[in-house]
Structures are given as C-alpha cells and as structure tokens.
Amino acid sequence: MTGFLRRPFEWLRAEWAAARAAAGSPKLQARLEEWRLAQTNDSEMLERDPDLQALDEATRLWRSDPKSGFPRLAALAGRGSIMSMLLVGLSYEQGTGVSEDRDLAEQWYRLAFEEGSQKGQLLLGQLYETWSEFTKCEQVYAVGADSGWAPGLYHLARMRLLPPRTPSRLEDARVLLEQAAAQGDLGAQIDLMRLLVRGRFGLRRIPSGLRLCFDTGRKCEALTRMTGAGRKPTRSLRP
C-alpha cells in the first residue's frame, strides 16, 4: 500500500479503535443508563400522584428503614400512586424491606407500565430480560418504540438483534437504532456504528459506519469527561 493510500486507511483505523475503546468504558455505560432514565415521564407521573407529601414521607422512610417504609408505600400504591407502584415492584425484585418475589415485582411493574409509566416500561422489560422472556420484552418495548420514545426504540432494536437474525429483523434493528440515535441516544449510535462497520447491514453500508466513527468517538470522550461520569447507574427510582 502506498503512503498516499496508507494515511487515510491508518486514520480510519485509529478512529475506529478510539471509538471502540471509548464506547467500552464503564463510565460511559453508566452515563448512557442515566440518560435513558432521565427520558422517562416521572414528572408527569408525580403530577398524577394522589398525595405527594405522603409519597415523599414514605419514600424517605423506605430508604432509611425499608421494613417500616414498605407497608406505607404498598398502601399508597394501592391508592393509585404510580411512583409507589414502582418502588413496591423494586422492593419485591431486590428483596428490600420484604421477601424477594419476582412474580409480585412483575405485577407491580406491569401495573405502573399500564398506567403510563415509562420507567415502569423499562423495569418490566429489564425484568423479562433477566428471565430470558424475550418475546415479552419485545412486546413491552414496542409500546415505547411505537410512540417514538428513544429508550423504547433502542431496547426494541436490541431485541431485534437477538437470534434468529433474519434479514427483516436486522433491517428493523437498523431503522430503530437510526431513529434512537437521531434523538440523542448515544448507545444507539455506538451500536449502529459497530454493526455498520462490521457489515452486519450489508457491505454497501460500511462507509456509513466509518463516517460515524469520528463523531461517535468524540461524543463518547466528551460524555465520559462530564462531572459525575463515574457514578454507578442506579435503579433507585427517586421520585
């Protein structure tokens, strides 16, 4: 390879390596998870809460003394508090203040989801993923994707990329990732870049992936430098 041709090739290889390294950073993954949680409609759910003061008091007690706080949250959840439903579900999933019961966690997450909570949608979908019930995952995430919600688009794309990787499912995943990336989901852009460069969406789209390398690498570096990038992603669901 001549020097004239080698320079752009080496530049592309360096950009690809830098983008891959930045994308694999645990700090970055924490930020990406925080970003998706920040896209949920918690503020709307809080506006619908029947008793915000009682919710705040019960949540504070639950955080300091889970066994004492759980019954109060459960009572509020029974009265229609969606944020309480999420915390009750989380308590059952993690065994916080109550015996672990994944079936009850599923019931409360689904109830919150059916009441319109996007965070409930994410937690229910993630629960199904831990059970490897991927058909149910797709059904849950499809609700968010159908409304054009970036986290729903991203997670449904992930499900479409699971075996069997048929041509139609791969094409669905590509479109979903492009839509999520266009809304600012950097994780979707990272996955899209990797799959394009590796030719998963066809050889003719590899140049598109290479063009994404530079932009993706710079965004990853900028995000990991942000204050608080080292925080561990949380599912604490603070109301």
N, C-alpha and C positions, 0 to 999 in steps of 0.2 A: 504494500500500500504506500503510495507516495505521500510526502509530507503535506501536500496540499489537501489530500483526502483524509489524512490521518487526524489533522487538527479538529475538524468538526466531529469526527467519529469519537475522538477522545473526550471532547466537550460533552457530547451526548451521554457517553458512558459515565462521566463524572457527575453529571446532573442526575442521572438515573440512580447512581449509588447514593448520592446525597439525599435524594427524595426518599429512597427506601430506608436509609438509616434514621432520618428524622421521623418518618411515619411509624417506625417501630418503637419509638420512645414511650416508656410507661407514663411519663409526664404528659405527653401528648394525648394518650388514650384517656387519661383522667380528664383532661380538658374537653375532649370530644364528648365524653359521657355527661359532663356538667352542661355542656352546650345543649344537648338534646333534652335534658331535664328542664333547662330554662325555657324551652319552647312549649312546655305544657301549659294548659289553661288553668293553673292553680288559682289565679286571681279571680277568674270567673266562678270557680267552684267555691271560693271563700265568700263571694258576694251572695251566693245562694245559701250559705250556711244559716241554719235557724237560730244559732246562739254563738256568736263569735267569742264572747267573753268566756262562756263555759268551755268552748273548744280550746282556747288558749290555756285556761287553768288546767284542764285535763291533760293537755299535751305536756305542759311543764311538769306536772306530777308524774306522768308516764316516763318522762326522760330521767327524772331523778329517782323514782321508785316505781318501776314497771308493774309490779304486782298490785300496787294500790291504784295506779293510774289506769290500768287496763279496763277494769269494770266501768269506770266513768266514760272512757272512750267508747266502749261497747254500747253503753246506754245512749250516748249521743248518736252513734251510728244507727241504732235502731229508730231514732227520731229523724233520720234523714240527713245527717251530717256527712257529706261525701268525703271530706278530709279525714274524718274519724273512721270511715269505712276503710280507707287506705291504710291507716295506722293499725287498725284491728287486723287487717289482712297481713300486714308486715309482722305484727306480733305473732300471729299463728305460723307464718312462714319461718321465722327465725327463732321461735320459742322464747320470745321476750315478754316476761310477765305472765306467761300462760304456757301450757304444754304445746309443743310443736304439733301442728296439724295442717298438713299441706292441703287437704281437701277443703278445710274451712278457709284457708288462705285464698284458695281459688274462688270460693263462693263470694268472699268479700271483695276481692279484686274485680270479679266479674260484675258484681252489683255496682261498684263505683264506675266501672267502664260503661255499663249500660245506662248509667245516669249522666254520661257525657264526659267523664274524667279522662283526659289524655294520659295522665300519669297512671291511672288505673289500666289503661290500654297497654302501656309499656311494661308494667309489672306483671300483668296477666300473661302477656306474650313471653316475657322472660321466664316466668314460671313454667309455661308449656315447653320452652326450650330445654329447661333442666330435666324435664320428663321425656324429652325427645318426641314430643307430640307435635310434629312439625306441620301437620295439616291444620291443627287448631291454631298454631302460630300464624300461619298464613291468613286464616280467616279473621283473626284479631287485627293483625297489622294492615290487612286490606281495607279496613274501615278508615284508618288514618290516611292510607295512600289514596283512596277514592276521593277524599276531601282535599288532596294536595298538600297534606301536612308532611314536612320534611322527614321527621323521625319515622313516620309510618312508611314513607316511600323507601327510606334507607333499609329499614328492617325487613320489609317485604322483599326488597332486592336480595338481601342476604338469604332469605328462604328460597328464592327462585334459583340461587346458585348452588343449592344442595342437590345431590344426586336424586333422580336422574337428570343430568344436564342436557336436556333436549334442546335443539335449536330454538324452539319457540320460547322455552323458559330462559335461555340465555339472552334472547332478544328482549324479553320482558325486563330482565335484570338490568340490561344496559340502559334502557329507556328510564327505568326507575332511578338508577344511580345518577343519570344525567339531570333528571328533574330535581332530585335531592341536592345535588352539588350546586345547581343553579340557585337554590335557596340558601346557600351558605353552609351546607353540611360538608365539612372538610373530610370527614371519614368517608363519605360517599365519593368525593373527588379522588381520594387516595386509592380506594378500591377500583374505581373506574380506570385510573391511570395504570395500575398494575395489570389489570385484565386486558386493557388495550395493548400495552407494550408486549405482553406475552402472547398476543394473537388470539386470545380467547373469543373475541368478537369478529374474527376474520383478519387475514393478513392486510387487507386494504385499510384497516383502521389503526394499524400500528403507528403510522406517522402522527395520528391524533394523540395517541398516548405519549409519544415522545415530546410533542409540543406541550403537553400538560406537566411534564417533569419539572420544568423550571418554575412554573407558577406554584405547583404543589410543594416543592422543596422550600420555597421562600415562605409560604404560608405556614408550613409546619414549624420552621425555625422561629418565626415571629410568635406563634402561639405558645411554644414551649418556653419562650423568654418572658412571657407575661407574668405579672405578680401572682403568686399563688399557684403556679403551674404544677407544683409538686404535691398539691393536696390530693388525697385519695378520693376517688369518686364515691359518692355516698348514695344510699337509697333511704335516707332518713326522712324524706318527705316533709321537710319543715313547712308548716302552714304559714 
